[in-house]
Amino acid sequence: MKPITLPIACLLASLCVPVAQANDDPEHLIQSCQELVGIYTKRDQQHLLAGLTTSSSEALRAGYCRGVLDEYRRTSFCAQRDWHMQAAHIADYPAFSEEQPSVETLLKQSCAF
């Protein structure tokens, strides 16, 4: 294979990979929001420096919740102006209940809170 052919083949192969989508697992969102709220509760403050002493996995889970909330607020009407309160509302839902609402329902409910 010629040197230029390999990059082109890699590019074409990557175009066939489906675009990554958000996780539709409500349990994952609930646990992530529990992590986010826990980070700020432990430090009793709501600013970016609160996450500096957390583990990478805790930060990733918390970041997932914050990202989902930010994207939802960007694309939908949300009466709740405080993302921390919105995350706390989602975090209060039992992560392992038998019947969980959809991620969309959790987000709508947290906005009306």
Rosetta silent file (secondary structure, phi, psi, omega in degrees, C-alpha in Angstrom):
SEQUENCE: MKPITLPIACLLASLCVPVAQANDDPEHLIQSCQELVGIYTKRDQQHLLAGLTTSSSEALRAGYCRGVLDEYRRTSFCAQRDWHMQAAHIADYPAFSEEQPSVETLLKQSCAF
SCORE:     score description
SCORE:     0.000 S_00000001
   1 L     0.000  135.151  179.413    0.000    0.000    0.000 S_00000001
   2 L   -71.570  153.334 -178.343    1.344    3.422   -0.879 S_00000001
   3 L   -56.767  -34.887 -178.074    1.915    5.880    2.018 S_00000001
   4 L   -77.179  -23.553 -177.388   -0.915    8.188    0.878 S_00000001
   5 H   -70.669  -36.593 -178.572   -3.383    5.309    0.533 S_00000001
   6 H   -61.716  -49.357  177.639   -3.356    4.384    4.233 S_00000001
   7 H   -60.203  -37.017  179.270   -4.590    7.807    5.510 S_00000001
   8 H   -67.068  -40.507  178.156   -7.318    7.831    2.869 S_00000001
   9 H   -63.765  -40.295  178.131   -8.393    4.318    3.865 S_00000001
  10 H   -65.170  -40.807  178.177   -8.519    5.373    7.535 S_00000001
  11 H   -62.219  -46.087  179.820  -10.585    8.423    6.650 S_00000001
  12 H   -64.325  -38.457  178.643  -13.072    6.375    4.658 S_00000001
  13 H   -66.040  -38.315 -179.298  -13.341    3.806    7.450 S_00000001
  14 H   -69.440  -26.489  178.225  -14.021    6.528   10.025 S_00000001
  15 H   -70.213  -21.013 -179.617  -16.851    7.923    7.895 S_00000001
  16 L   -84.844  -12.502 -179.482  -18.649    4.594    8.218 S_00000001
  17 L   -76.804  131.692  179.567  -18.640    4.745   12.025 S_00000001
  18 L   -64.692  150.571  179.132  -21.972    5.996   13.417 S_00000001
  19 L   -68.260  137.150  179.447  -21.961    9.350   15.173 S_00000001
  20 L   -65.389  139.466  179.363  -21.767    9.066   18.963 S_00000001
  21 L  -121.859  160.701  178.283  -25.025    9.833   20.705 S_00000001
  22 L   -64.045  150.994  179.396  -25.889   10.706   24.272 S_00000001
  23 L   -70.821  127.200  178.832  -26.553    7.849   26.626 S_00000001
  24 L   -95.014   21.434 -178.338  -30.314    7.175   26.928 S_00000001
  25 L   -93.318  109.557 -178.345  -29.851    5.311   30.201 S_00000001
  26 H   -62.168  -32.609  178.712  -31.696    7.150   33.001 S_00000001
  27 H   -60.987  -41.798  179.541  -29.723    5.226   35.633 S_00000001
  28 H   -64.160  -41.797  178.505  -26.472    6.620   34.197 S_00000001
  29 H   -65.362  -43.441 -179.611  -27.823   10.192   34.268 S_00000001
  30 H   -61.495  -48.013 -179.379  -29.089    9.799   37.844 S_00000001
  31 H   -64.666  -37.524  178.878  -25.777    8.390   39.079 S_00000001
  32 H   -65.977  -41.138  178.365  -23.850   11.088   37.212 S_00000001
  33 H   -70.027  -32.874  173.839  -25.959   13.831   38.746 S_00000001
  34 H   -61.851  -39.960  177.770  -25.502   12.251   42.181 S_00000001
  35 H   -64.658  -45.196  179.746  -21.758   12.483   41.586 S_00000001
  36 H   -60.826  -48.479 -179.755  -22.018   16.125   40.480 S_00000001
  37 H   -64.563  -39.129  179.287  -24.107   17.129   43.482 S_00000001
  38 H   -61.907  -38.635  178.931  -21.802   15.140   45.777 S_00000001
  39 H   -59.743  -45.266 -177.946  -18.737   17.009   44.547 S_00000001
  40 H   -77.814  -30.644  178.675  -20.278   20.344   45.441 S_00000001
  41 H   -68.110  -43.215 -179.909  -21.885   19.139   48.657 S_00000001
  42 H   -59.434  -33.612 -175.614  -18.578   17.787   49.983 S_00000001
  43 H  -102.387   -4.521  176.109  -16.941   21.125   49.427 S_00000001
  44 L    54.402   39.749  176.608  -19.983   23.255   50.307 S_00000001
  45 L  -157.077  159.504 -178.284  -19.490   25.536   47.315 S_00000001
  46 L  -122.251   72.696  172.796  -20.571   25.867   43.686 S_00000001
  47 L  -145.414  168.425 -171.895  -17.584   26.831   41.557 S_00000001
  48 H   -61.771  -28.935 -178.229  -15.224   25.087   39.175 S_00000001
  49 H   -68.592  -15.370 -179.844  -12.412   24.639   41.707 S_00000001
  50 H   -63.042  -26.979 -177.840  -14.585   22.244   43.702 S_00000001
  51 H   -87.331   -0.790 -175.044  -13.824   19.478   41.217 S_00000001
  52 H   -69.282  -25.629 -177.118  -10.038   19.685   41.387 S_00000001
  53 H  -100.728   11.986  178.897   -9.663   17.156   44.186 S_00000001
  54 L   -91.031  162.495  177.529  -11.973   14.515   42.740 S_00000001
  55 L   -73.533  165.446  179.213  -10.896   11.369   40.926 S_00000001
  56 H   -62.740  -42.091 -178.563  -10.931   11.205   37.147 S_00000001
  57 H   -67.349  -38.514  176.331  -13.879    8.816   37.108 S_00000001
  58 H   -63.470  -43.537 -179.102  -15.889   11.029   39.486 S_00000001
  59 H   -65.047  -38.980  178.688  -15.123   14.070   37.364 S_00000001
  60 H   -64.821  -43.723  178.708  -16.135   12.272   34.166 S_00000001
  61 H   -64.386  -44.945  179.275  -19.459   11.170   35.627 S_00000001
  62 H   -63.386  -39.748  178.707  -20.144   14.639   37.031 S_00000001
  63 H   -64.630  -33.720  176.801  -19.145   16.198   33.727 S_00000001
  64 H   -62.247  -48.099  179.774  -21.584   13.963   31.894 S_00000001
  65 H   -60.029  -48.909 -178.251  -24.464   15.229   34.043 S_00000001
  66 H   -61.522  -39.737  178.700  -23.419   18.859   33.654 S_00000001
  67 H   -64.918  -42.071  178.553  -23.039   18.438   29.898 S_00000001
  68 H   -63.854  -44.048  178.973  -26.470   16.854   29.532 S_00000001
  69 H   -62.699  -45.782 -179.290  -28.034   19.641   31.611 S_00000001
  70 H   -62.095  -43.794 -179.327  -26.258   22.369   29.655 S_00000001
  71 H   -66.855  -40.876  178.794  -27.232   20.891   26.297 S_00000001
  72 H   -62.986  -43.357 -179.891  -30.847   20.393   27.389 S_00000001
  73 H   -66.363  -30.497  179.784  -31.029   23.973   28.660 S_00000001
  74 H   -71.531  -33.672 -173.734  -29.500   25.200   25.390 S_00000001
  75 H  -105.952   -8.407 -176.455  -32.078   23.444   23.213 S_00000001
  76 L  -135.315  160.899  175.177  -35.202   23.430   25.414 S_00000001
  77 L   -76.840  131.394  178.397  -37.098   25.773   27.691 S_00000001
  78 L  -134.766  114.877 -178.704  -36.130   25.258   31.306 S_00000001
  79 L   -70.701  -26.189  179.210  -37.862   27.265   34.030 S_00000001
  80 L   -77.185  116.619 -176.906  -35.220   26.199   36.562 S_00000001
  81 L   -86.969  -16.226 -175.727  -32.378   28.731   36.253 S_00000001
  82 L  -101.920  110.322 -178.665  -29.974   26.980   38.636 S_00000001
  83 H   -61.821  -31.178 -179.786  -28.208   23.963   37.084 S_00000001
  84 H   -66.031  -41.858  177.513  -27.189   22.777   40.569 S_00000001
  85 H   -66.064  -38.351  178.138  -30.820   22.601   41.680 S_00000001
  86 H   -63.098  -45.472  178.151  -31.710   20.829   38.448 S_00000001
  87 H   -63.739  -39.699  179.833  -28.944   18.247   39.033 S_00000001
  88 H   -63.988  -37.775  178.669  -30.046   17.817   42.660 S_00000001
  89 H   -64.053  -43.439  178.106  -33.606   17.109   41.539 S_00000001
  90 H   -67.499  -40.123 -178.490  -32.394   14.381   39.161 S_00000001
  91 H   -64.514  -26.435  179.733  -29.972   13.029   41.790 S_00000001
  92 L   -71.870  -17.695  179.847  -32.860   12.598   44.262 S_00000001
  93 L   -73.167  135.056  179.836  -34.482   10.033   41.997 S_00000001
  94 L   -64.586  120.843 -174.302  -33.611    6.470   43.056 S_00000001
  95 L   -65.799  -26.349 -174.569  -31.070    5.196   40.505 S_00000001
  96 L  -114.933   30.127  177.643  -32.074    1.562   40.865 S_00000001
  97 L   -72.214  157.288 -176.257  -35.863    1.793   40.981 S_00000001
  98 L   -65.127  -44.875 -179.969  -37.820   -0.776   38.998 S_00000001
  99 L  -116.308  108.327  179.453  -39.541    1.714   36.718 S_00000001
 100 L  -103.250  144.323  174.740  -37.451    4.696   35.796 S_00000001
 101 L   -70.797  165.174  177.340  -38.648    7.569   33.663 S_00000001
 102 L   -68.846  165.006  176.368  -36.830    8.272   30.418 S_00000001
 103 H   -59.300  -42.290  179.327  -33.898   10.678   30.333 S_00000001
 104 H   -59.318  -43.335  179.689  -36.138   13.179   28.543 S_00000001
 105 H   -65.551  -42.652  177.454  -38.755   12.911   31.317 S_00000001
 106 H   -58.459  -43.082 -179.086  -36.115   13.355   34.029 S_00000001
 107 H   -67.339  -42.661  178.143  -34.855   16.482   32.308 S_00000001
 108 H   -62.727  -45.123  179.902  -38.355   17.936   31.836 S_00000001
 109 H   -62.714  -39.012 -179.026  -39.257   17.254   35.463 S_00000001
 110 H   -69.128  -24.811  178.145  -36.031   18.832   36.705 S_00000001
 111 H   -78.386  -28.638 -178.247  -36.788   21.972   34.722 S_00000001
 112 H   -85.648  -10.957 -176.451  -40.249   22.352   36.225 S_00000001
 113 L   -67.435    0.000    0.000  -38.938   21.936   39.774 S_00000001
